[in-house]
Amino acid sequence: MSIKIEKKITGYAVVKPEDEAKEKKVASIAPLLERDEVLVGSTYKIKTPHSEHAMYITINDVMVNQGQESEHRRPFEVFINTKNMEHFMWIVTLTRIISAIFRKGGDITFFVEELKAVFDPRGGYYKKGGKYMPSIVAEIGEVIQKHLVSIGMMEGQLQTEELVAKRIEAEEKLGAEGVANAGQCDKCSAMAVVRLDNCNCCLECGDSKCG
């Protein structure tokens, strides 16, 4: 079939059959995850001094490659509930974006650091145990990180008494600003590396360059 060209030709390229095949392969690398009838989930509670109402974050997982050796859990959707209607609009927006990223498949760990890097212009707060949070969004990011660690999608470990004590020590020596400006950990990718006693230490996973 012939096609009439009515504009001036400024360049051209030859498309080979193998090129078309590559494009089709790229499009099928990460198919959208499908929702099972029943999902396994976990609910996390966030309570900040900025609101009298708590925030509840529920993350539901799907089983991928069920029954096979490579079977594993990965998050599929997230729901955030709170009585504080002040945050209603951005909470709905955030849950839809996060759930869409979850369902897309592939590597989703990058989203954790994007959320944890959000700072509230009104100032952050200290959560129970003395850990500083730069914003509510950052704490939501930490909850997602905790969940990904628990199902084996991210390296790291859940908070232990030793890590809590190390964080308190860091805040006493470096102050809230020093902890908030921590560097990125090579092991768990969290922005939680501070220098204590001439040694770099991650306050999130406990990784230390001094052993």
Buried (B, 14 or more C-beta within 10 A) or exposed (E): EEEEEEEEEEEEEEEEEEEEEEEEEEEEEEEEBEEEEEBEBBEBEBEBEBBEBEBBBBBBBBBBEEEEEEEBBBBBBBBBEBEBEEBEEEBEEBBEEBBEBBBEBEEBBEBBBEBBEBBBEEEBBEBEEBBBBBBBBBBBBBBBBBBBBBBEBBBBBEBEEEBBEBBBBBBEEBEBEBBBEBEEBEBBBBBBBBBBEEEBBBBBBBBBEEE
